[in-house]
């Protein structure tokens, strides 16, 4: 099994910094969504875009992640109030 490449040095990798920026922008827009969910969603969108052979940019990842979040928010049934 091949060994994973290890980056020696401080600070996050450039790709991770871009992901963090996307997560921060989405967190400001979707305040009710936990940060862990946003992080997992952005990572998933990033990997899916790479798998499809797209030129992955933060703008594309943000747009697709936002659409998935809007779909998630709009598919949640409204809460019933007890009368």
C-alpha positions in Angstrom: 0.0 0.0 0.0 1.5 3.4 -0.9 2.4 5.7 1.8 0.5 9.0 2.1 2.6 12.1 1.4 3.3 14.1 4.5 3.8 17.9 4.3 6.5 19.1 6.6 6.1 22.7 7.7 3.7 24.9 9.5 0.3 26.0 8.5 -2.5 24.5 6.4 -2.0 23.4 2.8 -3.1 26.0 0.2 -6.1 23.8 -0.8 -7.2 23.6 2.8 -7.0 27.4 3.1 -9.3 27.8 0.1 -11.7 25.3 1.6 -11.7 27.2 4.9 -12.6 30.4 3.0 -15.5 28.7 1.3 -16.7 27.2 4.7 -16.5 30.7 6.3 -18.6 32.3 3.5 -21.2 29.5 3.7 -21.2 29.6 7.5 -22.1 33.3 7.4 -25.0 32.6 5.1 -26.3 29.4 6.8 -25.8 30.2 10.4 -28.0 27.3 11.6 -25.9 24.6 9.9 -23.1 23.2 12.2 -19.5 23.9 11.1 -18.8 20.2 10.9 -21.6 19.7 8.4 -20.3 22.6 6.3 -16.8 21.3 6.4 -17.8 17.8 5.3 -20.1 19.2 2.6 -17.3 21.4 1.1 -14.8 18.5 1.2 -17.3 16.3 -0.5 -18.1 18.8 -3.3 -14.4 19.4 -3.8 -13.6 15.7 -4.2 -16.6 15.1 -6.5 -15.6 18.0 -8.7 -12.1 16.6 -9.0 -13.5 13.1 -9.7 -15.5 14.5 -12.6 -12.4 16.1 -14.0 -13.5 19.7 -13.5 -11.0 22.5 -12.9 -11.9 23.0 -9.2 -12.1 26.5 -8.0 -13.4 27.9 -4.7 -16.2 29.6 -6.7 -17.5 26.4 -8.2 -17.3 24.6 -4.9 -19.1 27.4 -3.1 -21.9 27.5 -5.7 -22.5 23.7 -5.7 -22.3 23.5 -1.9 -24.8 26.4 -1.6 -27.2 24.7 -3.9 -27.0 21.5 -1.9 -27.6 23.5 1.3 -30.5 25.3 -0.1 -32.0 21.9 -1.2 -31.5 20.6 2.3 -33.1 23.6 3.9 -36.0 23.7 1.5 -36.7 20.0 1.9 -37.1 20.1 5.6 -40.7 20.1 6.6 -41.9 23.1 8.7 -42.2 22.5 12.4 -45.7 22.1 13.7 -46.7 24.2 16.6 -48.6 22.6 19.4 -52.0 24.3 19.8 
